[in-house]
Amino acid sequence: MTEIEKQKIYDTLEALKLEHLDLEDAIHHTPKTVHTQLQISRLKKRKLLLKDEILQLENMLIPDIIA
């Protein structure tokens, strides 16, 4: 993997982590009413998808070590 590719992954990771934190904040500050439960559910689903993407990208940066 080239340094340019690594930098793109790091940049993407930074953006995804920021969005993940923003979603956490939005979920925390959304009033817990019957009308907002669907919205909160969608935010949580998006947050989980972001977490999966983050883990996938982080795993790409870990070198394969043969034990």
PAZAPA-4460 file (N, C-alpha, C; in steps of 0.05 Angstrom, whole numbers, plus 32768, in hexadecimal, padded with zeros to 4 digits):
% residues 67
    n_x    n_y    n_z   ca_x   ca_y   ca_z    c_x    c_y    c_z   seq   type   mol
   8011   7FE9   8000   8000   8000   8000   8012   8019   8000     1      M     A
   800C   802B   7FEE   801D   8044   7FEC   8015   8057   8003     2      T     A
   8027   806B   8006   8022   807F   801B   8009   8090   8014     3      E     A
   8005   8094   7FFA   7FED   80A4   7FF2   7FD4   8094   7FF9     4      I     A
   7FD4   807A   7FF4   7FBC   806A   7FFB   7FB8   806A   8019     5      E     A
   7FCD   8068   8029   7FCB   8068   8046   7FC0   8083   804F     6      K     A
   7FC9   8098   8043   7FC0   80B3   804B   7FA2   80B6   8045     7      Q     A
   7F99   80AB   802E   7F7C   80AC   8028   7F6C   809D   803C     8      K     A
   7F76   8086   8045   7F68   8076   8059   7F67   8085   8073     9      I     A
   7F7E   8091   807B   7F7E   80A1   8094   7F6A   80B9   8093    10      Y     A
   7F69   80C6   807C   7F57   80DD   8078   7F3A   80D3   807A    11      D     A
   7F34   80BC   806D   7F19   80B1   806E   7F12   80A9   808B    12      T     A
   7F25   809C   8098   7F21   8094   80B4   7F1A   80AC   80C6    13      L     A
   7F29   80C2   80C2   7F24   80DA   80D2   7F08   80E5   80CD    14      E     A
   7EFF   80E5   80B4   7EE4   80EF   80AE   7ECF   80DD   80B9    15      A     A
   7ED3   80C3   80B7   7EBF   80B0   80C2   7EBD   80B1   80E0    16      L     A
   7ED4   80B4   80ED   7ED4   80B6   810B   7EC6   80D0   8114    17      K     A
   7ECA   80E5   8105   7EBD   80FE   810B   7E9E   80FC   8108    18      L     A
   7E96   80EF   80F2   7E79   80EB   80EE   7E6E   80D9   8104    19      E     A
   7E7D   80C5   810C   7E75   80B2   8121   7E70   80C2   813B    20      H     A
   7E83   80D4   8142   7E7F   80E4   815A   7E68   80F7   8157    21      L     A
   7E64   8102   8140   7E4D   8114   813C   7E32   8105   813F    22      D     A
   7E31   80EC   8135   7E19   80DC   8139   7E14   80D6   8156    23      L     A
   7E2A   80D0   8165   7E27   80CA   8181   7E1B   80E2   818F    24      E     A
   7E25   80FA   8189   7E1B   8112   8194   7DFE   8117   818D    25      D     A
   7DF7   8112   8174   7DDB   8116   816B   7DC8   8103   8179    26      A     A
   7DD1   80EA   817C   7DC1   80D6   8189   7DBC   80DE   81A7    27      I     A
   7DD2   80E7   81B3   7DD1   80EE   81CF   7DBE   8106   81D4    28      H     A
   7DBE   8119   81C1   7DAF   8132   81C5   7D93   8132   81B8    29      H     A
   7D8C   811C   81AA   7D71   811B   819F   7D5D   8113   81B5    30      T     A
   7D48   8123   81B8   7D34   811C   81CC   7D29   80FF   81C8    31      P     A
   7D26   80F1   81DE   7D1C   80D5   81DC   7CFD   80D5   81DD    32      K     A
   7CF1   80DB   81C6   7CD4   80DA   81C4   7CCC   80C5   81B0    33      T     A
   7CB2   80BF   81B0   7CA8   80AB   819D   7CAD   80B4   8181    34      V     A
   7CAC   80CE   817C   7CAF   80D9   8161   7CCC   80D8   8157    35      H     A
   7CDF   80D7   8169   7CFB   80D7   8161   7D08   80BC   8162    36      T     A
   7CFA   80A7   816B   7D06   808D   816D   7D10   8082   8153    37      Q     A
   7D01   8086   813D   7D09   807D   8123   7D22   808C   811A    38      L     A
   7D23   80A6   811F   7D3B   80B5   8118   7D53   80AC   8128    39      Q     A
   7D50   80A7   8141   7D66   809D   8152   7D6F   8082   8149    40      I     A
   7D5C   8071   8141   7D63   8056   8137   7D74   8058   811E    41      S     A
   7D6D   806A   810C   7D7C   806E   80F3   7D98   8079   80F9    42      R     A
   7D9A   808B   810C   7DB4   8096   8113   7DC6   8080   811F    43      L     A
   7DBA   806F   8130   7DCA   8059   813C   7DD3   8045   8126    44      K     A
   7DC1   8040   8113   7DC9   802D   80FD   7DE0   8039   80ED    45      K     A
   7DDE   8052   80E6   7DF4   805F   80D7   7E0E   805F   80E7    46      R     A
   7E0C   8063   8102   7E23   8063   8113   7E30   8048   8113    47      K     A
   7E21   8032   8114   7E2C   8017   8112   7E39   8012   80F8    48      L     A
   7E2D   801B   80E2   7E3A   8018   80C8   7E54   8026   80C6    49      L     A
   7E55   803E   80D2   7E6E   804D   80D2   7E84   803E   80E2    50      L     A
   7E7C   8033   80F9   7E8F   8024   8109   7E9A   800D   80FA    51      K     A
   7E8A   7FFF   80EA   7E93   7FE9   80DA   7EA7   7FF2   80C5    52      D     A
   7EA1   8009   80B8   7EB3   8014   80A4   7ECD   801C   80B0    53      E     A
   7ECC   8028   80C8   7EE4   8030   80D6   7EF6   8018   80DC    54      I     A
   7EEA   8003   80E6   7EF9   7FEB   80ED   7F05   7FDF   80D4    55      L     A
   7EF7   7FDF   80BE   7F00   7FD4   80A5   7F19   7FE3   809B    56      Q     A
   7F18   7FFD   809C   7F2E   800E   8093   7F46   800B   80A6    57      L     A
   7F41   800A   80C0   7F57   8006   80D3   7F65   7FEB   80CE    58      E     A
   7F56   7FD7   80C8   7F61   7FBD   80C2   7F72   7FBD   80A9    59      N     A
   7F6B   7FCF   8096   7F7B   7FD1   807D   7F97   7FDC   8083    60      M     A
   7F99   7FEC   8099   7FB2   7FF9   809F   7FC4   7FE8   80B0    61      L     A
   7FB9   7FD2   80BB   7FC9   7FC0   80CB   7FD8   7FAD   80B9    62      I     A
   7FF2   7FAC   80BB   8001   7F9A   80A9   7FFC   7F7D   80B0    63      P     A
   7FFB   7F6C   809B   7FF8   7F4F   809F   8012   7F44   80AB    64      D     A
   8010   7F37   80C2   8027   7F2B   80CF   8022   7F0D   80CF    65      I     A
   8035   7EFF   80C3   8033   7EE2   80C4   8040   7ED8   80DD    66      I     A
   8031   7ECA   80ED   803C   7EC0   8107   804B   7EA6   8103    67      A     A
***
